[in-house]
């Protein structure tokens, strides 16, 4: 397995003037949107990202919405997403959330046909999922004193920025006091594999790293060839493949000649 991508942060995020988690989510969207495979992502960061993905979807539109988005966003699989998200929930010691996630996984396994048609919109919202939705709104929350103690155990600059970004006022915690938010920030603050970049070049630096990655380049070339094969007639495809060929993994001139004997000169000229 190749090395995973590092975490890119800006200097202001490293020093606590902004929240690292904001940049973390932006980086993950860039990587996944560019075709970086899930196995290339750092497993800890992947788990934290998908825990937030799961919680955000369920709190917005219930488990039905989560199942729909997990199938259609980044070519995902709800069961696999939950497997990775549960790794984070377990590490963050969120037993209530973890129990709900396991119950939902069991429901999906027992009702595969119904799970496959969930969209978050009527009529494709299973009533059986509603108790899990309700339970998650109260799971993984803390009382204010415990929440503040956990926040203040972070580095001071990050703690103050976190409180400011959450709009915290004494006697009031904005809905809800989610433990995972704090623990995700703690993970990112302590993460070792970090590339520090300028604030105004963050997106460009991440995109440049993706563009330079040989695995992404290979995947992009393979996708291009697949599109060409589907769009072009066979003789033209042979010619295009010969032009792009850099190794024995692509069709040889001889195979093109055998496939299209009357058009052999086309491949020969192209090579």
N, C-alpha and C positions, 0 to 999 in steps of 0.2 A: 504493500500500500504506500502511495506517495504521501509526502508531508502535507498536512492540512494548511490552509491559509492562516496567516497570523491575524491578530486583531489590530486593526488600524485605529489609532486615536489621534486627536489633535492635542496640542500642548495645553490648551485651556481645559480640555476634558481630563487630562492627566493631573493637572493642578487643582481640579475641582471647581473651576469657574463655570463649567457646563457639565451636564450629566453624561457620562460615558455611554449609558444605555441608549440615548438618542442616536449616537453615532453607530452603536452596535447594530441597531435595527436597520439603519440606512445601509450599512455595509452588507448585511445579510441579504437585503433586497437586491443590491447591485450584483452580488455574487451569484445568487440563485437565478436572477433574471438573465444573467449572461450565460447561463448553462453550466455553472460549476455544480458538480454532482454532490449529493448529500454526504457521501463518504469522504469527500475532500474537506468537509467542514470539521472544525475541532469539535469532538463529541460533547464536551461540557457546554460550549457556546451553542451548539445545535440544540441541546436539551433545554437550555435556558430560553432560547428563542422560541421553541415550539411550546414550552409551557406558557409563555406570554401569548402566543398565537392561539392556543387552546382557550385560555382564560378570556381573552379578548373576544373571541368568536362567541363563546357560550354566554358571556354577559351581555353581548349585543343582540344575539338572535337565537340563543339556545343551542343545545347539542345538535339539533337538526341543521342549523346553519354551519356549525363546525364540520359536520360530516360532508356537507356539500362542498365547502371551500377546500377541505383537505383532499378531496378527490380532484378538484379542478384548478387548484392553485399550486404551481410548481410541480404539477404531475404527481401529486401526493397520494397517500394511502392513510385513511383515518386510523386504522389499527397501528400502523408503523409510527405515525405522528404521536399517538397516545403512548406507545412504548417509550419513545425518546423523551416525551414531556414528563412521563412518570419518573424517569431518572432524576430530573431536576426536582420534582415534587418530593421525592424521597430524600434527596440530599438536603433540601431546604427544611426537612422535617415538617411536612404539611400532611399529617395523617388523614384528616377529613377529606381534603381534596384528592388524595391518593385513593382513598376508598371509593369515592364517587367515580373516579376515572376507571377503576377496575370494574365497577358495576356496569358502567357504560360499555366497556370492552366486552363484558360477558353478554350484554344485551345485543350488541352487534353480531357476536358469534352465534347467538341463538336465533336471531332474526335477520339473516343476511339480505334477503330480498327487500324487506322493509327499510333496512339501513341504506341500501343502494339507491333508494328513490328520495331520500331526505334532501330538502333544499332550503329549509328555513321559511318557506312560504306555503300558505294553505293552497291546495289540500295535502301537500307533501310535508306535513309536520306530524310526527307520531305522538299521540297523547301519552304514550308510555314513557316518553322522555321528559315530560314536564316535571315530575318529582326530582329528577336529577338536576334540572335547571334551577329549581328553587333552592335545592340544597347547596348548590355551588355559590350562591350569592352570600351565604353566611359562612362558608368554609374558608379556612386559612386566614381568618381575620383575628385581630388582636384588640385588647382594650388599649385605651390611649396611653396609659403609663408604660405598658410593656412595649408598645409600638415606638414611643419616644426613646426608651432606653436602647432599643435595637438600632434606631437611626443614629443616636449619639455614640454608638460604638464604632461607627464609620470614622474615617479621617475627618477632622473638623470641617475642612473646606467642602468636602463632598456632602457631609451631613447638612450643613447650612444651605447649600445649593438645593439639595433634595427637599428640604422643608419649604424653601421658597417656591420651587417648581410645583410642589403639591398644594400650594396655597394654604399652608398650615397656620392656624391661629389657635391660641391656647383655648382648650375646651372644645375644640372642633377638629375632626379629622375628615377630610373629604372622602367620600364613598369609594370603596370601603378601605379600612386599614389593611392593606394587602401585604402580608409578610414577604411574598415572593419578590415584590418590587425592591425591598431593601436587600434581600439576599442576592438578587441579580446584580445590583450595584456593587455589593461587596465582592462578588466574583470578578467583576470587570476591573475593579480597582486593584485587585491582587493578581490579575492575569499576567503571566510572565512573557508570553510571546507577543510583544507589542511593537508596532512600527509607528513612531510618532511623526506626524506630518503637520504642515501648516494648516491653520483653520480654513483659509480661503482656497486650499487646493485639495481638500479631503476627498471629494468625489472623484476628481481627476486622478489622484494617486491610486485609489482602489480600482478604478476602471483600467488604469494603465497596468496594474499588476495582473488583472484578469486577462487583458489583451496579450500580455507577454507569456502567459502560462502555456506550456506546450500541450498539456492535456486538453485545455479549452480549445486551443488551435486545432488539435486533431479532431475533436468532437465537432467543431464548426465545419471543417473540411468534409467530414463524413456526412454531415447533414446536407451540405451543399451538393455532394455527389448523389445523395439519395433523391434530392429534389430534381436534379438534372435527369436522373434515370427515369423518374416518373413523368417528367415533362417532355422529354425528347424521344424521338423514334430510335430504335436500337442502333442503326448505323451512326447517327449523330452522337449518341451516347458513347459509343466506342471511341469516336474521334475526340470528344471532350475529355474522357478518362485518360486517353493517351497523352493529351496535352498537359494534364494535371499530374500525371503519374510521377511519383518520386520513389517508388518501391514496388516490391513484388506482390504486395497485398492488393494492388489494383489489376484489372484485367490486362493481360499482355496483348501485344499486337497479334500474336498467333491466334489467341482465343477469339479476338474480334474477327479475324479472317475466316476462321472456321464457322463462326456464327452467321456471318454475312458474306459468303464467297463472292458475290457479285459486286460488293462494295469494298473489297479488300484494299484497294488503292487509297481509299479515304483514310483508313487507319494508318497505312504506311506513310502517307504524307504528313499526317498529324504528328507521328512520332519523330 
